[in-house]
């Protein structure tokens, strides 16, 4: 996830989820891992504080029906507000 301003100067959060699919053989034994990245949405950011961004992210995860206990976050680009 990352934020940037669009042409109308509205700050938006872009959401991209990376996930792994475990492929199994007919016996149920894992044979390979497939890695996917999926863009899901742009969301307007009204509160750029750490609390505002984390609430927006958690809300998005819940809306998508994802189990937050199975997720791992990654931070890049000097995400100072999240440190």
C-alpha positions in Angstrom: 0.0 0.0 0.0 1.2 3.5 -0.8 -0.3 7.0 -0.9 0.0 9.6 -3.7 -2.0 12.5 -4.9 -4.1 12.2 -8.0 -4.6 15.0 -10.6 -7.3 16.6 -8.4 -4.8 16.7 -5.5 -6.7 14.1 -3.5 -4.3 11.8 -1.5 -5.1 8.2 -2.3 -3.9 4.9 -0.9 -3.1 2.2 -3.5 -3.6 -1.3 -2.3 -1.7 -4.2 -3.7 -1.8 -7.6 -2.0 0.9 -10.2 -2.5 -0.1 -13.8 -1.7 1.2 -17.4 -2.0 -0.8 -20.3 -3.4 0.4 -23.7 -2.3 -0.1 -26.3 -5.1 -0.5 -29.8 -3.9 -0.4 -33.2 -5.7 -3.2 -35.8 -5.5 -1.9 -37.0 -2.2 -2.2 -33.5 -0.7 1.6 -33.0 -0.5 2.8 -29.5 -1.5 4.6 -29.5 -4.8 5.2 -25.8 -5.5 4.5 -22.3 -4.4 2.9 -19.7 -6.8 3.3 -16.1 -5.9 0.7 -13.5 -7.0 0.3 -9.7 -6.7 -3.1 -8.2 -7.1 -4.0 -4.5 -7.2 -7.3 -4.1 -5.4 -8.2 -0.4 -5.2 -7.5 3.3 -4.7 -8.9 4.7 -1.5 -9.0 8.4 -0.5 -6.9 9.1 2.5 -8.3 11.8 4.8 -6.1 11.2 7.9 -2.4 10.6 7.2 -1.4 10.0 10.8 -0.2 6.6 11.8 -3.6 5.9 13.5 -5.5 7.1 10.4 -3.5 5.0 8.0 -3.6 1.9 10.2 -7.3 2.2 10.7 -7.8 2.6 6.9 -5.7 -0.5 6.2 -7.4 -2.6 8.9 -10.8 -1.5 7.6 -9.9 -2.5 4.0 -8.6 -5.9 5.1 -11.9 -6.6 7.0 -14.0 -5.4 4.1 -12.2 -7.9 1.8 -12.9 -10.7 4.3 -9.2 -11.4 4.8 -8.0 -13.1 8.1 -5.7 -10.5 9.6 -4.0 -13.2 11.7 -2.6 -14.7 8.5 -1.3 -11.5 7.0 2.2 -10.0 7.1 3.0 -6.4 6.4 6.0 -5.0 4.5 7.1 -1.4 4.6 9.2 0.4 2.0 10.2 3.9 0.9 11.0 5.4 4.4 7.4 5.1 5.6 8.2 7.4 8.5 4.7 7.8 9.7 4.4 4.0 10.3 7.8 3.7 12.2 
